[in-house]
Amino acid sequence: MTTRTASASLRRPAVVLLAAVLLVAGCSGTPAQQKPADTSASVDATAAFSASRPAPWDLTTPEKAVRSYLEWVSYSYRMANSDLSTPTMEPTETVRVDSYIQLNKEKGQGIEQKLVSFKVTGADVRGSLATLKAREDWTYRYFDLNDPTKYLSPQYAAQYDTTFSLVKGKDGLWRVDKVDAKPLGEVK
């Protein structure tokens, strides 16, 4: 056995061990229906510094689905990527969220928003359809997409009375289909 052959045969077990570790690590985690898709390649890496990834969504009840939707949409807005939150909503709502992100991109800005308080004021569940009413308090500010460390506005506050329409899918999970948010004051 030559030195080159001996060296190669010593590396082979390490490569096999590494492959086994990666395979096992890739198989662990939450069920696919609740595990967020890894879209890190499409996320603007410069914006990632200030946006922490939310907990995996929970779509098991209308209220949990709305809370997950709000967290993931806020993350999508900060990362300027609507694909991140699409598992929490139906296609009609996906179009609205993506349109808002695209509008901000055309202006060269993104939005960073934080839910300060969320109070359910009413709920109605009938079969696979649900309506959830809530009062929301938010803070938000706009940032420069070319330099996510540069804010383009002061921090604003907004309050809404919101009605969420949800649909329960064949998988038994709830997703937001439509949002009707009535601002209780000026929104900038």
C-alpha positions as MATLAB code, in Angstrom:
seq = 'MTTRTASASLRRPAVVLLAAVLLVAGCSGTPAQQKPADTSASVDATAAFSASRPAPWDLTTPEKAVRSYLEWVSYSYRMANSDLSTPTMEPTETVRVDSYIQLNKEKGQGIEQKLVSFKVTGADVRGSLATLKAREDWTYRYFDLNDPTKYLSPQYAAQYDTTFSLVKGKDGLWRVDKVDAKPLGEVK';
ca = [
       0.000    0.000    0.000;
       1.441    3.361   -1.013;
       1.369    6.448    1.177;
      -1.265    7.976   -1.087;
      -3.468    4.847   -0.845;
      -3.053    4.683    2.952;
      -3.950    8.344    3.283;
      -7.046    7.909    1.113;
      -8.204    4.859    3.055;
      -7.863    6.769    6.349;
     -10.000    9.617    4.998;
     -12.719    7.285    3.712;
     -14.036    6.276    7.196;
     -14.130    9.925    8.233;
     -16.152   10.811    5.131;
     -18.519    7.879    5.736;
     -18.910    8.903    9.401;
     -19.587   12.519    8.416;
     -22.187   11.390    5.854;
     -23.888    9.213    8.496;
     -24.002   12.091   11.002;
     -25.482   14.426    8.390;
     -28.060   11.816    7.386;
     -29.175   11.261   10.994;
     -29.254   15.003   11.708;
     -31.381   15.591    8.633;
     -33.940   13.021    9.775;
     -34.672   14.596   13.131;
     -37.038   17.458   13.805;
     -40.714   18.203   13.864;
     -43.236   16.657   11.478;
     -43.115   18.048    7.964;
     -46.498   19.737    8.317;
     -45.201   21.962   11.107;
     -41.532   22.297   10.152;
     -40.752   25.550    8.341;
     -39.224   25.088    4.925;
     -35.543   25.955    4.782;
     -35.513   28.971    2.520;
     -32.312   30.435    3.885;
     -30.818   30.559    0.402;
     -33.531   32.988   -0.678;
     -33.283   35.151    2.447;
     -31.300   38.372    2.239;
     -28.367   37.488    4.473;
     -27.709   41.126    5.379;
     -31.223   41.490    6.804;
     -30.993   38.258    8.781;
     -28.998   39.869   11.591;
     -32.045   41.509   13.155;
     -34.825   39.083   12.342;
     -34.990   36.008   14.507;
     -36.785   33.059   12.992;
     -40.132   32.409   14.727;
     -40.984   29.130   16.397;
     -42.437   26.472   14.091;
     -45.997   27.321   13.207;
     -48.878   25.694   15.037;
     -51.976   25.437   12.858;
     -53.977   23.098   15.104;
     -56.607   25.664   16.208;
     -57.845   28.902   14.638;
     -56.250   31.069   17.360;
     -52.890   29.276   17.197;
     -52.971   29.521   13.400;
     -53.583   33.285   13.541;
     -50.762   33.784   16.042;
     -48.417   31.722   13.850;
     -49.538   33.653   10.780;
     -48.781   36.990   12.480;
     -45.329   35.870   13.602;
     -44.396   34.420   10.211;
     -45.786   37.319    8.174;
     -43.772   39.727   10.322;
     -40.702   37.603    9.618;
     -41.508   37.573    5.882;
     -41.840   41.355    5.871;
     -38.496   41.787    7.645;
     -36.769   39.361    5.308;
     -38.647   40.732    2.234;
     -39.581   37.161    1.273;
     -43.218   36.062    1.220;
     -42.324   32.390    0.739;
     -41.348   32.161    4.398;
     -44.916   32.553    5.666;
     -46.965   30.848    2.946;
     -47.581   27.606    4.919;
     -49.652   29.637    7.425;
     -52.117   30.943    4.839;
     -54.289   30.155    1.863;
     -53.249   31.284   -1.656;
     -55.523   34.354   -1.637;
     -53.773   35.741    1.436;
     -50.365   34.773    0.036;
     -51.003   37.071   -2.939;
     -51.821   39.992   -0.634;
     -48.727   39.486    1.534;
     -46.468   39.106   -1.502;
     -47.964   42.230   -3.114;
     -47.169   44.288   -0.017;
     -43.593   43.011    0.042;
     -43.196   43.784   -3.675;
     -44.615   47.295   -3.191;
     -42.059   47.949   -0.460;
     -39.264   46.493   -2.615;
     -40.191   48.921   -5.409;
     -39.705   51.722   -2.877;
     -36.346   50.215   -1.829;
     -37.615   49.533    1.670;
     -38.712   46.758    3.956;
     -40.811   46.849    7.093;
     -39.905   45.623   10.538;
     -42.980   45.152   12.694;
     -43.579   43.767   16.160;
     -46.819   42.594   17.682;
     -47.059   44.280   21.079;
     -50.410   42.837   22.146;
     -53.053   40.541   20.707;
     -56.455   39.982   22.310;
     -59.139   37.742   20.842;
     -62.499   39.540   21.026;
     -64.640   36.881   19.334;
     -64.510   33.536   17.571;
     -66.916   31.515   15.476;
     -66.041   28.028   14.211;
     -68.402   26.205   11.864;
     -67.047   23.005   10.412;
     -63.996   23.805    8.291;
     -64.506   27.601    8.419;
     -63.651   29.939   11.257;
     -63.747   33.652   11.960;
     -61.578   35.134   14.663;
     -61.839   38.766   15.768;
     -58.996   40.449   17.605;
     -57.558   43.739   18.815;
     -53.891   44.146   17.820;
     -51.254   46.651   18.898;
     -48.125   46.940   16.738;
     -44.921   48.889   16.472;
     -43.233   49.195   13.081;
     -40.596   51.038   11.120;
     -39.201   50.976    7.614;
     -35.621   50.086    6.716;
     -33.439   50.429    3.626;
     -33.304   47.172    1.645;
     -29.791   48.010    0.436;
     -28.596   48.581    3.999;
     -30.901   46.818    6.493;
     -29.086   48.501    9.384;
     -30.365   51.876    8.169;
     -33.891   52.786    9.242;
     -35.863   55.110    6.998;
     -38.484   56.073    9.553;
     -38.961   56.453   13.268;
     -40.769   53.685   15.083;
     -44.531   54.069   14.721;
     -47.395   52.503   16.656;
     -50.670   51.227   15.246;
     -53.766   49.558   16.608;
     -56.293   47.480   14.661;
     -59.597   45.707   15.072;
     -59.032   42.680   12.873;
     -61.181   39.891   11.510;
     -59.408   36.756   10.330;
     -61.179   34.246    8.095;
     -59.656   30.781    8.305;
     -60.064   27.505    6.450;
     -59.362   24.040    7.812;
     -57.563   21.980    5.185;
     -57.862   18.287    4.403;
     -54.752   17.832    6.548;
     -56.750   19.072    9.572;
     -54.734   22.277    9.881;
     -56.094   25.832    9.953;
     -54.764   28.546    7.625;
     -55.610   32.218    7.265;
     -57.639   32.869    4.123;
     -58.446   36.562    4.490;
     -57.628   39.419    6.853;
     -59.777   42.508    7.328;
     -57.842   45.000    9.454;
     -59.488   48.268   10.461;
     -56.929   50.774   11.774;
     -57.901   52.633   14.945;
     -55.905   55.715   14.047;
     -53.357   56.870   11.504;
     -51.104   54.314    9.813;
     -48.014   55.599    7.997;
];
